[in-house]
Amino acid sequence: MRNRFQSVTLSLLAITAVTSGCVSMAPESAVPELVAGIPAAFSQSGADGAYQPARWWTSFEDPVLNNLLDEALSKNLDLAEATARLRAAEARARVSKSGLFPQVNAGLESRYSDSPTAGTNFGSIPGAGAGRLRNETYSSSLAFSYELDIWGKLRNDARAGRADAIAASADLQAVRLAVLAETITSYFDLVDGRHQIALTAKTIDILGDRVEQTENRYRRGLTTSFELYQVRQDFRNVQASLPQRESQLTATEGQLAVLVGRYSNDMDALLGKKLTPKLIFKPVPSGLPIDLLSQRPDVFAESQRLESARYNLGARRAERFPSLTLSANTGSQAGDPSGAFNIFDNWLLNLGAGLTAPIFQGGRIKGNIDVAKAQYEQQTAVYGRTLLTAYQEVGTAIERYEEGRQRYSFLFSQLDEAKASVELQSRRFANGVGSYVDYLDALRAQYQMQSSLSSAARDVALARLGVHRALGGSWDDVPRAPDIMTDPPAIQGDK
């Protein structure tokens, strides 16, 4: 009998070895129709750009920003939360994979019974005592069980869990990208905010002189009360804007502190007193390949969730078929504790094989299959929408960056004209042919242009950040003819 059981077991294991590598109820992996029809490159044409995801933010060439981002990557609490979610997903993947392996359990057991012999056939047994039967047993055991994965249910569950864990890893990268982008945005908001406050303070000084000059002219009858009213109103409006700008700057500093995991009063060591980042005008290479989108964390995460849904559908389909489980239990049993470990004299062995086939489940199996199929179709749509949205975002980000570069170049040329006007009015006033009021007006116009240029510089930096974020990282610039905006000045105040 034992030999017959062993032969049957070996036959079943052989069948499992043959079928486990080829039987799967999961549908074939297919690219969604919308994804298959996506263009090979973005709207620009030309040479391909190569993807380089490592530390892409160093392309801003700003040591202060690099330090801030390193701090954010190590101390940001959103990243800490996402990291914990990834560990949980990896643990769940290990749990889903455990069904592929035999289950082994060890056990120790002791039993004691004391029952009356009255009314039984054991009353005359020697040693039974005063009408009672006492018995004690001790046993040790080692139990094995293994489900043969003939239809691929366990493999598909394990693959689905693994795909979910990979998707969670991509989610972590998406959070990482978001934290980097928010930190960079707050940093350039901070740079622009400090610059705007400095220019506003200078403008207030100029307008104070302008009010004084207009009052003198009014007392001498050289100007009207309406002009004096306008100058005073302009002065008060600019004065009123300063507290608002300072409040915005405080809020920006606080937001940046949260991103790097610090309190706002502990940011001086990271920021310093003067921020003069470079404004990078390197153009985005034309003809970037669409393959770059696969590096976006959200696109990659959805592709893995699509795989998870596919494998989950295969696992649910496999539940319609019989499952075969092999089991073995070995150990020893004795009437005293020491004998429980005497496996040579007191050994025992139990072998078993069980075949379970679903007959009637009240629609549970079919319902689970329908749910899994709907989830697979849903995830197919989500993946296609994510990829299409990513494609649109990249095109929009590249276009916005190009427009920002052009706008900055135009404003920068206007700043040269404003400075030339200040120099001219200064010479005219020194030579006695111009008025001090004209000089103040020209100087104010220069500060207004510098304010617009600072905002434009911020917009260019954030537009370049938008391209990085849309692509999920960076790229290598390809050879390209130089243009007039490849070496702009730093974002800073008057020298």
C-alpha positions as CSV (number, residue, x, y, z in Angstrom):
1,M,0.0,0.0,0.0
2,R,2.8,2.4,0.9
3,N,4.5,1.7,-2.4
4,R,1.3,2.4,-4.3
5,F,0.9,5.7,-2.5
6,Q,4.4,6.7,-3.3
7,S,4.1,5.9,-6.9
8,V,0.9,7.9,-7.2
9,T,2.6,10.8,-5.4
10,L,5.6,10.7,-7.7
11,S,3.3,10.7,-10.8
12,L,1.4,13.7,-9.5
13,L,4.6,15.6,-8.9
14,A,5.8,14.8,-12.4
15,I,2.5,16.1,-13.9
16,T,2.9,19.3,-11.8
17,A,6.5,19.8,-13.0
18,V,5.3,19.5,-16.6
19,T,2.2,21.7,-16.3
20,S,3.3,24.3,-13.9
21,G,5.5,26.1,-16.4
22,C,2.9,26.3,-19.2
23,V,-0.7,26.3,-17.8
24,S,-2.0,29.8,-16.9
25,M,-5.5,31.2,-17.1
26,A,-4.3,34.8,-17.4
27,P,-5.1,36.6,-20.7
28,E,-2.2,37.3,-23.1
29,S,-0.4,40.6,-22.4
30,A,-1.6,43.1,-25.0
31,V,-0.9,46.8,-25.5
32,P,-4.1,48.9,-25.3
33,E,-5.2,50.2,-28.7
34,L,-4.8,53.9,-27.6
35,V,-1.2,53.2,-26.4
36,A,-0.3,51.3,-29.6
37,G,-1.4,54.3,-31.7
38,I,0.7,56.9,-29.8
39,P,3.3,58.7,-31.9
40,A,6.9,57.6,-31.9
41,A,8.2,61.0,-30.7
42,F,6.9,64.3,-29.4
43,S,5.7,67.0,-31.8
44,Q,9.2,68.4,-32.3
45,S,11.3,66.7,-34.9
46,G,15.1,66.1,-35.0
47,A,17.7,64.0,-33.2
48,D,16.7,61.8,-30.3
49,G,17.5,62.8,-26.7
50,A,18.9,60.2,-24.3
51,Y,17.3,59.8,-20.9
52,Q,19.4,60.4,-17.7
53,P,17.2,60.1,-14.6
54,A,20.0,60.3,-11.9
55,R,20.0,63.6,-10.0
56,W,18.4,65.6,-12.8
57,W,17.9,68.6,-10.6
58,T,21.7,69.3,-10.7
59,S,21.0,70.8,-14.2
60,F,19.9,73.9,-12.4
61,E,23.5,74.3,-11.3
62,D,22.7,75.8,-7.9
63,P,24.5,74.4,-4.8
64,V,22.0,75.9,-2.4
65,L,19.1,74.2,-4.3
66,N,21.1,70.9,-4.3
67,N,21.5,71.1,-0.6
68,L,17.8,71.8,-0.1
69,L,16.8,68.8,-2.3
70,D,19.2,66.5,-0.5
71,E,17.6,67.5,2.8
72,A,14.1,67.0,1.4
73,L,15.0,63.5,0.1
74,S,16.3,62.5,3.5
75,K,13.8,64.1,5.8
76,N,10.5,64.8,4.0
77,L,7.6,63.2,5.8
78,D,5.6,62.4,2.7
79,L,8.5,60.4,1.4
80,A,8.8,58.6,4.8
81,E,5.0,57.7,4.5
82,A,5.4,56.5,0.9
83,T,8.4,54.4,1.9
84,A,6.4,52.7,4.6
85,R,3.6,52.0,2.1
86,L,6.2,50.4,-0.2
87,R,7.5,48.1,2.6
88,A,3.9,47.0,3.3
89,A,3.4,46.3,-0.4
90,E,6.6,44.2,-0.6
91,A,5.4,42.3,2.5
92,R,2.1,41.6,0.9
93,A,4.0,40.3,-2.2
94,R,5.9,37.9,0.0
95,V,2.7,36.7,1.5
96,S,1.1,36.1,-2.0
97,K,4.2,34.2,-3.0
98,S,4.2,31.9,0.0
99,G,1.5,29.6,-1.5
100,L,4.1,28.4,-4.1
101,F,6.1,26.6,-1.4
102,P,5.3,23.7,0.9
103,Q,4.0,24.5,4.3
104,V,5.9,23.0,7.2
105,N,4.7,23.0,10.8
106,A,6.3,21.5,13.9
107,G,4.3,20.5,17.0
108,L,4.6,19.2,20.5
109,E,1.5,17.9,22.3
110,S,0.7,16.4,25.7
111,R,-2.6,14.9,26.7
112,Y,-3.9,13.7,30.1
113,S,-7.2,12.1,30.7
114,D,-8.9,11.0,33.9
115,S,-12.4,9.4,33.4
116,P,-14.5,6.9,35.4
117,T,-14.8,3.3,34.3
118,A,-18.3,2.9,35.5
119,G,-20.6,1.9,32.8
120,T,-17.7,0.9,30.5
121,N,-16.0,-2.3,29.7
122,F,-12.8,-1.2,31.3
123,G,-13.7,-1.7,34.9
124,S,-11.7,-4.9,35.3
125,I,-8.5,-3.6,33.8
126,P,-5.6,-3.9,36.2
127,G,-4.3,-0.5,37.3
128,A,-7.5,1.3,36.6
129,G,-7.7,2.4,40.2
130,A,-10.8,3.0,42.2
131,G,-13.2,2.9,39.2
132,R,-11.2,5.4,37.1
133,L,-9.1,5.3,34.0
134,R,-6.1,7.5,33.7
135,N,-4.1,8.0,30.5
136,E,-1.4,10.4,29.4
137,T,0.3,10.7,26.0
138,Y,3.1,12.8,24.6
139,S,3.9,13.4,21.0
140,S,6.1,15.4,18.6
141,S,5.2,15.9,15.0
142,L,6.4,17.5,11.8
143,A,3.6,18.2,9.2
144,F,4.0,19.0,5.5
145,S,1.4,20.2,3.1
146,Y,1.7,21.3,-0.5
147,E,-0.9,22.4,-3.1
148,L,0.0,21.5,-6.6
149,D,-0.4,24.6,-8.8
150,I,-1.6,22.7,-11.9
151,W,-3.8,25.6,-13.2
152,G,-1.4,28.5,-12.3
153,K,-3.6,30.0,-9.6
154,L,-0.9,30.4,-7.1
155,R,1.7,31.6,-9.6
156,N,-0.7,34.2,-10.9
157,D,-1.5,35.4,-7.4
158,A,2.2,35.7,-6.7
159,R,2.8,37.6,-9.9
160,A,-0.1,39.9,-9.2
161,G,1.4,40.6,-5.7
162,R,4.8,41.3,-7.2
163,A,3.4,43.6,-9.8
164,D,1.5,45.5,-7.1
165,A,4.8,45.8,-5.1
166,I,6.6,47.2,-8.2
167,A,3.7,49.7,-8.7
168,A,4.1,50.8,-5.1
169,S,7.8,51.3,-5.8
170,A,6.9,53.5,-8.7
171,D,4.4,55.4,-6.5
172,L,7.3,56.1,-4.2
173,Q,9.2,57.5,-7.1
174,A,6.2,59.6,-8.0
175,V,6.0,61.1,-4.5
176,R,9.8,61.7,-4.7
177,L,9.4,63.5,-8.0
178,A,6.5,65.6,-6.5
179,V,8.6,66.5,-3.4
180,L,11.5,67.5,-5.6
181,A,9.2,69.6,-7.8
182,E,7.5,71.3,-4.8
183,T,10.8,72.1,-3.2
184,I,12.2,73.6,-6.4
185,T,9.0,75.6,-6.9
186,S,9.1,77.0,-3.3
187,Y,12.8,77.8,-3.7
188,F,12.3,79.9,-6.9
189,D,9.2,81.5,-5.3
190,L,11.5,82.4,-2.4
191,V,14.2,83.9,-4.7
192,D,11.6,85.9,-6.5
193,G,9.9,87.0,-3.3
194,R,13.1,88.3,-1.8
195,H,13.9,90.1,-5.0
196,Q,10.4,91.6,-5.2
197,I,10.6,92.9,-1.6
198,A,14.0,94.5,-2.3
199,L,12.7,96.2,-5.4
200,T,9.5,97.3,-3.6
201,A,11.6,98.9,-0.9
202,K,13.7,100.8,-3.5
203,T,10.5,101.9,-5.3
204,I,9.1,103.2,-2.0
205,D,12.2,105.3,-1.5
206,I,11.9,106.7,-5.1
207,L,8.2,107.5,-4.7
208,G,8.9,109.2,-1.4
209,D,11.3,111.5,-3.2
210,R,8.8,111.8,-6.0
211,V,6.1,113.0,-3.6
212,E,8.4,115.5,-2.0
213,Q,9.4,116.9,-5.4
214,T,5.7,117.1,-6.5
215,E,4.7,118.9,-3.3
216,N,7.5,121.5,-3.9
217,R,6.3,122.0,-7.5
218,Y,2.7,122.3,-6.3
219,R,3.6,125.0,-3.7
220,R,5.3,126.9,-6.5
221,G,2.3,126.5,-8.8
222,L,4.1,124.3,-11.3
223,T,1.7,121.4,-11.1
224,T,-1.9,120.6,-10.3
225,S,-3.5,119.2,-7.2
226,F,-4.7,116.2,-9.3
227,E,-1.1,115.3,-10.2
228,L,-0.1,115.6,-6.5
229,Y,-3.0,113.3,-5.6
230,Q,-2.0,110.7,-8.1
231,V,1.6,110.7,-7.0
232,R,0.6,110.3,-3.3
233,Q,-1.9,107.6,-4.2
234,D,0.8,105.7,-6.1
235,F,3.1,106.0,-3.2
236,R,0.6,104.6,-0.7
237,N,-0.4,101.7,-3.0
238,V,3.2,100.6,-3.2
239,Q,3.7,101.0,0.5
240,A,0.6,98.8,1.1
241,S,1.9,96.1,-1.2
242,L,5.1,95.6,0.9
243,P,3.4,93.9,4.0
244,Q,1.6,91.6,1.6
245,R,4.8,90.6,-0.2
246,E,6.5,90.0,3.2
247,S,3.6,87.8,4.3
248,Q,3.8,85.8,1.1
249,L,7.5,85.4,1.6
250,T,7.0,84.1,5.2
251,A,4.4,81.6,3.9
252,T,6.8,80.4,1.2
253,E,9.6,80.0,3.7
254,G,7.3,78.0,6.0
255,Q,6.2,75.7,3.1
256,L,9.8,75.1,2.1
257,A,10.7,74.3,5.7
258,V,7.9,71.6,5.8
259,L,9.2,70.1,2.6
260,V,12.7,69.7,4.0
261,G,11.5,68.5,7.4
262,R,12.5,71.5,9.4
263,Y,11.0,74.3,11.4
264,S,11.0,77.7,9.6
265,N,13.3,79.3,12.1
266,D,15.9,76.7,11.4
267,M,16.3,77.4,7.6
268,D,19.1,80.0,7.7
269,A,21.8,77.3,7.6
270,L,20.4,75.9,4.3
271,L,19.4,79.2,2.6
272,G,21.9,81.8,3.7
273,K,21.2,85.5,3.3
274,K,21.7,86.0,-0.5
275,L,20.3,83.7,-3.2
276,T,21.6,84.1,-6.7
277,P,20.7,81.0,-8.7
278,K,21.6,80.7,-12.3
279,L,18.9,80.8,-14.9
280,I,19.4,77.8,-17.1
281,F,18.4,78.5,-20.7
282,K,19.6,75.3,-22.3
283,P,17.0,74.2,-24.9
284,V,15.2,71.0,-24.6
285,P,16.5,68.7,-27.5
286,S,14.1,68.2,-30.3
287,G,12.6,64.8,-31.2
288,L,12.6,63.3,-27.8
289,P,11.5,59.7,-28.1
290,I,8.2,58.6,-26.7
291,D,10.0,55.9,-24.8
292,L,10.9,58.5,-22.2
293,L,7.3,58.3,-21.0
294,S,7.9,54.8,-19.7
295,Q,10.3,56.3,-17.2
296,R,7.5,58.4,-15.7
297,P,6.7,56.9,-12.3
298,D,2.9,57.2,-12.8
299,V,3.0,55.6,-16.3
300,F,5.2,52.8,-15.0
301,A,3.0,52.3,-12.0
302,E,-0.1,52.0,-14.1
303,S,1.5,49.5,-16.4
304,Q,2.4,47.3,-13.5
305,R,-1.1,47.6,-12.1
306,L,-2.4,46.5,-15.5
307,E,-0.1,43.4,-15.2
308,S,-1.4,42.8,-11.7
309,A,-5.0,42.9,-12.9
310,R,-4.2,40.5,-15.7
311,Y,-2.6,38.0,-13.4
312,N,-5.5,38.4,-10.9
313,L,-7.9,37.5,-13.6
314,G,-5.9,34.3,-14.4
315,A,-5.9,33.3,-10.7
316,R,-9.7,33.8,-10.4
317,R,-10.3,31.7,-13.6
318,A,-8.2,28.9,-12.2
319,E,-10.5,28.6,-9.2
320,R,-13.0,26.8,-11.5
321,F,-10.8,23.8,-11.7
322,P,-9.9,21.1,-9.1
323,S,-7.1,21.6,-6.6
324,L,-4.8,18.8,-5.5
325,T,-3.1,18.9,-2.1
326,L,-0.4,16.5,-0.8
327,S,0.2,16.2,2.9
328,A,2.5,14.3,5.2
329,N,2.8,14.0,9.0
330,T,5.6,12.3,10.8
331,G,6.7,12.3,14.5
332,S,6.6,10.1,17.5
333,Q,4.2,9.3,20.3
334,A,4.7,7.8,23.8
335,G,3.3,7.7,27.3
336,D,6.0,9.7,28.9
337,P,7.8,13.0,27.8
338,S,11.1,11.4,27.0
339,G,9.5,8.8,24.8
340,A,8.0,11.6,22.6
341,F,11.4,12.2,21.2
342,N,12.4,8.6,20.6
343,I,11.7,8.6,16.9
344,F,13.4,5.2,16.3
345,D,11.0,3.2,18.5
346,N,7.9,5.4,18.7
347,W,7.7,6.9,15.2
348,L,4.5,7.4,13.2
349,L,3.8,8.4,9.6
350,N,0.6,9.7,7.9
351,L,0.5,10.4,4.2
352,G,-2.4,11.9,2.3
353,A,-3.6,13.4,-1.0
354,G,-6.7,15.4,-1.4
355,L,-8.6,16.4,-4.5
356,T,-11.1,19.2,-4.2
357,A,-13.3,20.3,-7.0
358,P,-15.9,23.1,-6.9
359,I,-19.5,21.9,-7.6
360,F,-21.8,24.6,-6.4
361,Q,-20.6,27.9,-4.9
362,G,-23.7,30.0,-5.3
363,G,-22.1,32.1,-8.1
364,R,-19.1,33.1,-6.0
365,I,-16.4,31.9,-8.5
366,K,-18.1,33.4,-11.6
367,G,-18.7,36.6,-9.7
368,N,-15.0,36.8,-8.7
369,I,-14.1,36.2,-12.4
370,D,-16.4,39.0,-13.5
371,V,-15.0,41.4,-11.0
372,A,-11.4,40.6,-12.0
373,K,-12.3,40.9,-15.7
374,A,-13.9,44.3,-15.1
375,Q,-10.9,45.4,-13.0
376,Y,-8.6,44.4,-15.9
377,E,-10.7,46.4,-18.4
378,Q,-10.8,49.3,-16.0
379,Q,-7.0,49.3,-15.5
380,T,-6.5,49.1,-19.3
381,A,-8.4,52.3,-19.6
382,V,-6.5,53.9,-16.7
383,Y,-3.2,53.0,-18.3
384,G,-4.2,54.3,-21.7
385,R,-5.5,57.6,-20.2
386,T,-2.3,58.0,-18.0
387,L,0.0,57.6,-21.0
388,L,-2.1,59.9,-23.2
389,T,-2.2,62.5,-20.5
390,A,1.6,62.2,-20.0
391,Y,2.2,62.7,-23.7
392,Q,0.1,65.9,-23.7
393,E,1.8,67.2,-20.6
394,V,5.2,66.8,-22.1
395,G,4.2,68.6,-25.3
396,T,2.6,71.4,-23.2
397,A,5.6,71.7,-20.9
398,I,8.1,71.9,-23.7
399,E,6.0,74.6,-25.4
400,R,5.6,76.6,-22.2
401,Y,9.4,76.5,-21.6
402,E,10.1,77.7,-25.1
403,E,7.6,80.6,-24.7
404,G,9.1,81.5,-21.3
405,R,12.6,81.7,-22.8
406,Q,11.4,84.0,-25.6
407,R,9.5,86.2,-23.1
408,Y,12.6,86.5,-20.9
409,S,14.8,87.5,-23.8
410,F,12.3,90.2,-24.8
411,L,12.1,91.6,-21.3
412,F,15.8,91.5,-20.9
413,S,16.3,93.7,-23.9
414,Q,13.7,96.1,-22.4
415,L,15.8,96.3,-19.3
416,D,18.8,97.5,-21.2
417,E,16.6,100.3,-22.6
418,A,15.3,101.2,-19.1
419,K,18.9,101.4,-17.8
420,A,19.9,103.5,-20.8
421,S,17.0,105.9,-20.0
422,V,18.1,106.2,-16.3
423,E,21.7,107.1,-17.5
424,L,20.3,109.7,-19.9
425,Q,18.1,111.4,-17.4
426,S,20.9,111.3,-14.8
427,R,23.2,113.1,-17.3
428,R,20.5,115.6,-18.2
429,F,19.9,116.4,-14.6
430,A,23.6,116.8,-13.9
431,N,24.0,119.1,-16.9
432,G,21.0,121.3,-15.8
433,V,18.8,120.5,-18.8
434,G,16.6,117.8,-17.2
435,S,14.6,117.5,-14.0
436,Y,15.1,115.3,-11.0
437,V,11.5,114.1,-11.3
438,D,12.3,112.8,-14.8
439,Y,15.3,110.9,-13.3
440,L,13.1,109.4,-10.6
441,D,10.5,108.3,-13.1
442,A,13.1,106.6,-15.2
443,L,14.6,104.9,-12.2
444,R,11.2,103.7,-11.1
445,A,10.6,102.3,-14.6
446,Q,13.8,100.4,-14.4
447,Y,12.8,98.8,-11.1
448,Q,9.4,97.9,-12.6
449,M,11.2,96.2,-15.5
450,Q,13.5,94.4,-13.1
451,S,10.5,93.2,-11.1
452,S,8.9,91.9,-14.4
453,L,12.2,90.2,-15.3
454,S,12.4,88.5,-11.9
455,S,9.0,87.1,-12.3
456,A,9.8,86.0,-15.9
457,A,13.0,84.3,-14.6
458,R,11.0,82.4,-12.0
459,D,8.5,81.4,-14.8
460,V,11.4,80.1,-16.9
461,A,12.9,78.1,-14.1
462,L,9.5,76.6,-13.2
463,A,8.7,75.9,-16.9
464,R,12.0,74.0,-17.2
465,L,11.0,72.2,-14.0
466,G,7.7,71.4,-15.7
467,V,9.6,69.6,-18.5
468,H,11.6,67.6,-16.0
469,R,8.5,66.6,-14.2
470,A,6.5,65.8,-17.3
471,L,9.4,63.5,-18.5
472,G,9.9,62.0,-15.0
473,G,13.6,63.1,-14.9
474,S,16.0,64.6,-17.4
475,W,17.7,64.2,-20.7
476,D,21.0,64.7,-22.4
477,D,21.1,67.8,-24.7
478,V,21.9,67.0,-28.3
479,P,24.1,69.3,-30.5
480,R,22.2,72.3,-31.6
481,A,23.0,75.7,-33.0
482,P,23.5,78.4,-30.3
483,D,20.9,81.1,-29.7
484,I,20.9,84.4,-28.0
485,M,19.6,83.0,-24.7
486,T,22.2,80.4,-23.9
487,D,24.0,82.5,-21.3
488,P,21.6,84.8,-19.5
489,P,22.5,86.7,-16.3
490,A,21.7,85.4,-12.8
491,I,18.5,86.3,-11.0
492,Q,19.7,89.1,-8.7
493,G,19.2,92.7,-7.8
494,D,21.2,95.8,-8.8
495,K,25.0,95.4,-8.8
